[in-house]
């Protein structure tokens, strides 16, 4: 008797060799250093490659950020150093909690690897963001208006493109969402809770993006680019720890010949 069974795991965790982990970490550190140097090279005389609002920036700045002549340099609770690290810290905390509950004592190595990839991915995201900030040197919305330039120049005034708050937030939420999706599917959690999880993750990332426009620190194109880069880097680093399965296994059981195709 021939029985063909098909199991379709989307992916499976793989333990990366130390050499590959070191390459990933080294690459992330290298990107971070290049980004730091690029960002710190910006001066008041640096020409901006993107000048002022483009595309739909003016519309969203007007309806979310408001009148810059009145609301110059306004702020909100996310608009500081603590604000930029808030989402990554929350993402790492939730990721650790989910991994700790999911992986048993024999698979703690997987937990540590996941945390390592998340951390190095954050570093790479910050590096790419800083690199673009330094190269583009785009003036922030509150600084672009000529009437507001009577204030003393600060390097931050030309670091608008793209948003670091948003890129780090979307990296954190996308990576965490992908890991939690695998755990929830494995645990047969209902689809409505899976949708709620995704809505919460990307909803928070969108709120961070909204807050950057509302504080007049970024244009809409800055936050959209930041979100896209954050998602792409998270996708890349998440895939580093995933092994795609593509093989056929054949085994016999009494009078049965079982052919399993995994992909």
C-alpha positions, 0 to 999 in steps of 0.5 A: 500500500502506498500512502503519500503524505505532504507536510508543508512547514513554511520554514524551520529554524536553523542553527547558524555556524559561529562563522556566519554569525560573526559575519552578520555581526561584523557586517552590521557593525561596519554598516553602523560605523559608516552610517555614523561617519556619514551622519556626523559629516553634515554641516550647515553648508552641506547641499541637500540632495532633496530640498523641501517637500516633494510629492504629497509631503505638503498635504500631509504636513499641513493636515498633520504637522500644522502651520510651521510658523506657529508650531516651530520645533514642537514635540511629543512624547516620542520625540527624543532619545527615549522615544527612538529606542522605545519601540526596539526595547519593547520589540526585543522584550516581547520577542524574548518573552515569546521565544522563551515560552515557545522554545523548550529547554533543549532549544535555548540556543535558538532563542539566543540566536533570534535575539542576536539576529534581532540586535544586529538587525537593529544595528544595521537598520540604524546604520543604513538610516544614518548613511542616508541621512548624511548623504541626502542631508535633507532639511527638516520641515521646521527648518526648511522655511527660510523665516525659521533659519534665524535660529542657530544651526544644529546638525539635526536640522539636516537629517530628515531623510529618512526617519530613524524612529520609523525605520527602527520601529518597523524593523522591530515590529515586522521581525516580532510579527514574523516570529509570532506568526510562526509560533501562533500557527504552530499553536493553532491560534485562531486567525482572528488573533493572528490578524489582531497581532499584525494590526497591533504591530503595524498599527503601532509602527504607523503611530510612530510615523504619524508622530514624526510628521505631527512633530514637524520633524519629518515629511511623509516621504521620510516616514514611508521610506523609513518604514520600507527600509525597516521592513526590508532589513527585518525580512533579511535578518529574519531569513538568516535564521530560517532554513527553507525545506525542500526535500523528499523523505521515504520511509516504510511502516509495516505494509505501507510505503510513506513518501513525504514531500517537505517544502 
